[in-house]
Amino acid sequence: MRVQQRPIRALSMWVRRQPPKVKAFLGVVSGMATLVLLRFIVHDHDNLFVAAEAVHSIGISVLIYKLIKEKTCA
């Protein structure tokens, strides 16, 4: 008897088997869908702006840390 996989694991295995162009397309489509959902869910756009700036500052901090400690951003 075959054990059924969990849906998320099956989806992740399917995505892994896809070529890079399909993965890029899926990434762009999911990003656009996320933006559309955020547009309808978030009513106070000031909070969204503050959250976006916080994410950018965290990313820049990580890059600076990697440059200082490891001398590379890879």
One Martini backbone bead per residue (centre of mass of N, CA, C, O) as a GRO file, in nm:
protein
   74
    1MET     BB    1   0.096   0.037   0.023
    2ARG     BB    2   0.059   0.371  -0.041
    3VAL     BB    3   0.186   0.660   0.076
    4GLN     BB    4   0.075   0.966   0.130
    5GLN     BB    5   0.143   1.277   0.065
    6ARG     BB    6   0.193   1.578   0.140
    7PRO     BB    7   0.103   1.863  -0.017
    8ILE     BB    8   0.361   2.035   0.029
    9ARG     BB    9   0.567   1.820  -0.055
   10ALA     BB   10   0.457   1.774  -0.339
   11LEU     BB   11   0.495   2.067  -0.434
   12SER     BB   12   0.802   2.090  -0.380
   13MET     BB   13   0.882   1.858  -0.571
   14TRP     BB   14   0.763   1.981  -0.827
   15VAL     BB   15   0.934   2.241  -0.827
   16ARG     BB   16   1.217   2.101  -0.837
   17ARG     BB   17   1.158   1.967  -1.132
   18GLN     BB   18   1.171   2.234  -1.251
   19PRO     BB   19   1.269   2.465  -1.444
   20PRO     BB   20   1.398   2.779  -1.406
   21LYS     BB   21   1.178   2.932  -1.570
   22VAL     BB   22   0.936   2.826  -1.406
   23LYS     BB   23   1.031   2.928  -1.132
   24ALA     BB   24   1.034   3.227  -1.209
   25PHE     BB   25   0.738   3.247  -1.289
   26LEU     BB   26   0.623   3.157  -1.014
   27GLY     BB   27   0.753   3.389  -0.854
   28VAL     BB   28   0.615   3.625  -1.000
   29VAL     BB   29   0.321   3.539  -0.959
   30SER     BB   30   0.331   3.523  -0.646
   31GLY     BB   31   0.415   3.819  -0.603
   32MET     BB   32   0.170   3.949  -0.740
   33ALA     BB   33  -0.045   3.815  -0.560
   34THR     BB   34   0.056   3.937  -0.297
   35LEU     BB   35   0.015   4.234  -0.375
   36VAL     BB   36  -0.289   4.215  -0.423
   37LEU     BB   37  -0.365   4.117  -0.141
   38LEU     BB   38  -0.244   4.359   0.012
   39ARG     BB   39  -0.424   4.574  -0.120
   40PHE     BB   40  -0.695   4.450   0.012
   41ILE     BB   41  -0.609   4.421   0.319
   42VAL     BB   42  -0.461   4.691   0.336
   43HIS     BB   43  -0.568   5.014   0.456
   44ASP     BB   44  -0.296   5.111   0.595
   45HIS     BB   45  -0.018   5.220   0.416
   46ASP     BB   46   0.183   5.311   0.637
   47ASN     BB   47   0.246   5.030   0.756
   48LEU     BB   48   0.362   4.908   0.497
   49PHE     BB   49   0.597   5.108   0.468
   50VAL     BB   50   0.736   5.044   0.737
   51ALA     BB   51   0.780   4.741   0.680
   52ALA     BB   52   0.954   4.778   0.424
   53GLU     BB   53   1.180   4.941   0.560
   54ALA     BB   54   1.258   4.725   0.766
   55VAL     BB   55   1.343   4.509   0.562
   56HIS     BB   56   1.564   4.675   0.425
   57SER     BB   57   1.740   4.725   0.679
   58ILE     BB   58   1.795   4.428   0.738
   59GLY     BB   59   1.932   4.358   0.468
   60ILE     BB   60   2.161   4.566   0.491
   61SER     BB   61   2.274   4.458   0.759
   62VAL     BB   62   2.353   4.180   0.654
   63LEU     BB   63   2.550   4.276   0.436
   64ILE     BB   64   2.741   4.428   0.623
   65TYR     BB   65   2.813   4.191   0.803
   66LYS     BB   66   2.933   4.011   0.578
   67LEU     BB   67   3.153   4.211   0.491
   68ILE     BB   68   3.298   4.229   0.765
   69LYS     BB   69   3.333   3.917   0.839
   70GLU     BB   70   3.363   3.768   0.523
   71LYS     BB   71   3.423   3.958   0.261
   72THR     BB   72   3.123   3.867   0.161
   73CYS     BB   73   2.789   3.813  -0.004
   74ALA     BB   74   2.763   3.489  -0.062
   0.00000   0.00000   0.00000
